[in-house]
Amino acid sequence: MEDENQLIMITAEACGYCRYIYPHAKELCDDVHIMFILLDCDNLPSAFEYPDAFPTFIFRVNKSITETWAGSNLDKLKEKMQLNFGYIK
């Protein structure tokens, strides 16, 4: 996998907050060419710890995790993306 910025979103099937924020998070990533990865908590790879809250976002920059955040506040997500990736539209 290339060294690129990634936003990983861990969701739960019954999570209303996850369904709300998903299209916004995907659109934000698409707008600035950040790889968006959606993972369901019931199918997490063994390398991932089960999150305490949903949705959980993992910010990766050049293969390193820079932050993990749980929430569905769109303004806060934009702020976190700006902080971790340096740019958003």
C-alpha positions in Angstrom: 0.0 0.0 0.0 1.3 3.4 -0.9 2.2 6.0 1.7 -1.0 8.0 1.7 -3.4 9.6 4.1 -6.2 7.4 5.3 -9.3 7.9 7.3 -10.6 4.6 8.8 -14.2 4.6 10.1 -15.2 1.8 12.4 -19.0 1.4 12.5 -21.7 -0.8 14.0 -24.6 -2.0 12.0 -27.3 -0.6 14.4 -25.5 2.7 15.0 -27.6 5.7 13.9 -24.7 8.1 14.4 -22.6 6.0 12.0 -25.3 6.1 9.3 -25.5 9.9 9.8 -21.8 10.8 9.5 -20.8 8.2 6.9 -21.8 10.1 3.7 -20.2 13.3 5.1 -16.9 11.6 6.0 -16.7 9.8 2.6 -17.4 13.0 0.7 -14.8 15.0 2.7 -12.2 12.3 1.9 -13.2 12.1 -1.8 -12.9 15.9 -2.1 -9.3 16.0 -1.0 -8.2 12.5 -2.2 -7.8 10.9 1.2 -8.4 7.1 1.2 -11.6 6.3 3.1 -11.9 2.9 4.6 -15.1 1.7 6.2 -14.9 -1.3 8.7 -17.8 -3.0 10.5 -17.0 -3.8 14.1 -18.2 -7.4 13.6 -15.6 -8.0 10.9 -12.5 -6.2 12.3 -9.1 -7.5 11.3 -7.2 -9.0 14.3 -4.8 -5.9 14.3 -7.7 -3.7 15.4 -8.9 -3.3 19.0 -12.7 -3.3 19.5 -13.7 0.4 20.0 -15.5 1.7 23.1 -17.8 3.9 21.0 -19.1 4.3 17.5 -18.3 5.6 15.1 -14.6 5.6 15.7 -12.2 7.3 13.3 -8.6 6.4 12.9 -6.4 9.0 11.2 -3.3 7.6 9.4 -0.6 9.7 7.8 2.2 7.9 6.0 1.4 4.6 7.6 1.4 6.0 11.1 -1.7 6.5 13.3 -1.8 10.1 14.3 -5.1 10.1 16.2 -8.2 8.0 17.1 -11.4 9.8 17.8 -15.0 8.7 18.4 -17.9 10.9 17.5 -20.4 12.1 14.9 -20.1 15.9 15.1 -19.4 17.0 11.5 -17.6 20.2 12.5 -15.4 18.3 14.9 -14.6 15.7 12.2 -13.6 18.6 9.8 -11.4 20.0 12.6 -9.7 16.7 13.2 -9.1 16.2 9.4 -7.6 19.6 9.2 -5.3 18.9 12.2 -4.2 15.5 11.0 -4.1 15.9 7.2 -3.4 19.6 6.9 -6.2 20.4 4.5 -9.9 19.9 3.8 -12.3 21.7 1.5 
